Amino acid sequence: MKDIEVLKKNGIDVDRSLELLGDLDTYDEMLESFLEESEVRLPRMKEAKEKADLANYAIDAHAMKSCLLYTSDAADDRISV
């Protein structure tokens, strides 16, 4: 993310994230990892939800939520599963 002002304007606590992750490169790597994992996890979550497989749904939802915690301290409060 080259322009962190976009993130800040959208309520992302970038300063807190950088405090947790150390630097902007690590922050970018974490976001990229989240996006890549989302391509696998979201369809799997949809399937688990349709099958009422709440245990596996919860595993993927929790993993995604945990990743977002590091990219936005406030995200944890905004994401509901």
Buried (B, 14 or more C-beta within 10 A) or exposed (E): BEEBEEBEEEEBBBEBBBEBBEEBEBBBEBBEEBEEBBEEBEEBBEEBEEEEBEEBBEBBBEEBBEBBBBBBBBBEEEEEE
